[in-house]
Amino acid sequence: MQKLITSVMENCVGCNRCIRACPVEGASYVTTMDDQLKVLVDGDRCIACGSCIETCHHDVRDYIDDTERFINDLKNGASISMIVAPANRMTGADSGRLLTWLKNLGVKKMYDVSLGADICTWAHIRLIEKEKPRSVITQPCPAIVNYIQYHEHGLLKYLSPVHSPMLCTAIYMNRYCHVNDSIAALSPCVAKSNEFEETGFVKYNVTLRKIYQYIQENGIQLPAESTGFDHPESALGRLYSMPGGLKENVEFYFGKRLRVDQAEGEHVYESLKAFAKERLDNLPAVFDVLNCAEGCNIGTGIDHDHTRFEMSNIMDKNRQSVLRAFDRDQYEQLFHEYDQTLKLDDFLRAYQPKISKRYAASEQAIEKAFMALNKDDETNRKFDCGACGSNSCYDMAKRIAMGFDTPTNCLKMLRDDVIEKQKTILSIATSNMNSINLLTEDMSDIKSKSAEINTAIATLNDVIERYQSISADILSISTYINLISLNASVEAARAGEHGKTFAVVAQEIRSLAHKTKTTVSESAVISGLAAESIATVTSMVETIMENIDKSYISISVIDQSLGNTLKTFD
């Protein structure tokens, strides 16, 4: 099966929306790239339902179709005719102008798929009347067929063998209108590429979204005139592109004699799983299912700006137009003509189960995954927030056990981890606050002691100044004593023999005065050095005081910041 969904992984933010939307377990899986969680597509499990494209908000998912190949082949002269889905009408006034442009580009014939839808209804009715099956799942939708063939083999026996309206149209063109050209489908559906690849009747899947992208990117102006189809107008088959369209067609013929149930959109695959497990006598005669919630009118390969009410209004106008043109007798007449001209077997197909890798997880592996998620009690195991994309914590653990996900994708585990880290940060912040308080107290003590040192130094300065004053007085006195002793020596010399003893005394006094002067001079030098040292210490203490003041400011800022942090955690 061709892999149709593409990804621009640098755009992926790991939001898990695509996992939540994906109907096939493991088709979207989580991996880590450059330390970031990314969601990838497993092309071997993907059914091309397009739900990931529709749900992605980051332009990660896209798809491939045959638009460029189709246009290039037309330009190179290939002979191509085209079938056009009813959803083309949803493009408004451009729908007919688009067909004109395609004709001008070289398309040979244009057929409305509504014609094939009428044949599809006829084939279903004849099949039901002929084989009287207990229950039938109708299959206009290739994503549904992919799902059953690859992932729900038990439903193959219920799957209607009637081709889709597009293939009924292509077969009718080829076998009954003898259109031998290659056939391209102007479609609203990504998965049609898989259907065309498997059946071989249609060569190109040209989606409406991609053809209009091509027109816009190449600056193409559509012609002013509109083009119609190369066959008579169809009947109620025009309603197939809306939800319950096949149901309405069948009930128009059978009335309420048959029970026809319908399902579409995101819950259709859950309904199919339930169908597979249901008792046979509870099942409807016909189960009309579509992948897209609003039917093919809002298919995976179409863009438009209509509201659902505008679309319903457009489809109702088609309905009323058909009902005015066709009553039940005319419908029966149309089917009678098909009985005469068509072979039912030409419009039937067989299905084969497709091999897809099966994944299983033992309860032991799931338990191990729960432990990796730190979910060790019933409350945590039923948290079921769905943020990981799984419906429940058990489903998440199962996905982890099968390798589709990783524990780091669990929001609760990350939240609990954040709470634990918050508690750690709170504890560290509290410890830092206590340390800051102690540091502030110590700095306050240092500042107080520094002030005491300054006071003591000031007192010592005063003492030294007083000592220097006293030393100056002593120096002055010693000078006078030296002078007096000199005078005494002179007088002793005059006294002759009687003054010798007094001369010795005067000499001793002079010597003592000289020593006093020397000692005082030395003390002056020492006191000068002491004064210089005291000045240096005073300067250092003043610097310490300034730094303490600056530290106080910094610590106050840190203290306020920590306080705000702690308030945040309260």
Sequence and secondary structure as in RCSB ss.txt:
>XXXX:A:sequence
MQKLITSVMENCVGCNRCIRACPVEGASYVTTMDDQLKVLVDGDRCIACGSCIETCHHDVRDYIDDTERFINDLK
NGASISMIVAPANRMTGADSGRLLTWLKNLGVKKMYDVSLGADICTWAHIRLIEKEKPRSVITQPCPAIVNYIQY
HEHGLLKYLSPVHSPMLCTAIYMNRYCHVNDSIAALSPCVAKSNEFEETGFVKYNVTLRKIYQYIQENGIQLPAE
STGFDHPESALGRLYSMPGGLKENVEFYFGKRLRVDQAEGEHVYESLKAFAKERLDNLPAVFDVLNCAEGCNIGT
GIDHDHTRFEMSNIMDKNRQSVLRAFDRDQYEQLFHEYDQTLKLDDFLRAYQPKISKRYAASEQAIEKAFMALNK
DDETNRKFDCGACGSNSCYDMAKRIAMGFDTPTNCLKMLRDDVIEKQKTILSIATSNMNSINLLTEDMSDIKSKS
AEINTAIATLNDVIERYQSISADILSISTYINLISLNASVEAARAGEHGKTFAVVAQEIRSLAHKTKTTVSESAV
ISGLAAESIATVTSMVETIMENIDKSYISISVIDQSLGNTLKTFD
>XXXX:A:secstr
    EEE GGG     HHHHH SSTTTEEEEEETTEEEEEE TTT     HHHHH SSS EEE  SHHHHHHHHH
TT  EEEEE GGGGGGTTHHHHHHHHHHHHT   EEEHHHHHHHHHHHHHHHHHHH  S EE  S HHHHHHHHH
H GGGTTTB  B  HHHHHHHHHHHTS   SEEEEEES STHHHHHHHH S  EEEEHHHHHHHHHHTT    SS
    SS    GGGGGGSTTHHHHHHHHHHTTSS EEEEEGGGHHHHHHHHHHS GGGS SEEEEESSTTGGGG T
T      HHHHHHHHHHHHHHHHHH  HHHHHHHHHHHHHH  GGGGB              HHHHHHHHHHTT 
 SHHHHT    TTSSSSHHHHHHHHHTTS  GGG HHHHHHHHHHHHHHHHHHHHHHHHHHHHHHHHHHHHHHHH
HHHHHHHHHHHHHHHHHHHHHHHHHHHHHHHHHHHHHHHHHHHHHGGGGHHHHHHHHHHHHHHHHHHHHHHHHHH
HHHHHHHHHHHHHHHHHHHHHHHHHHHHHHHHHHHHHHHHHHHH 
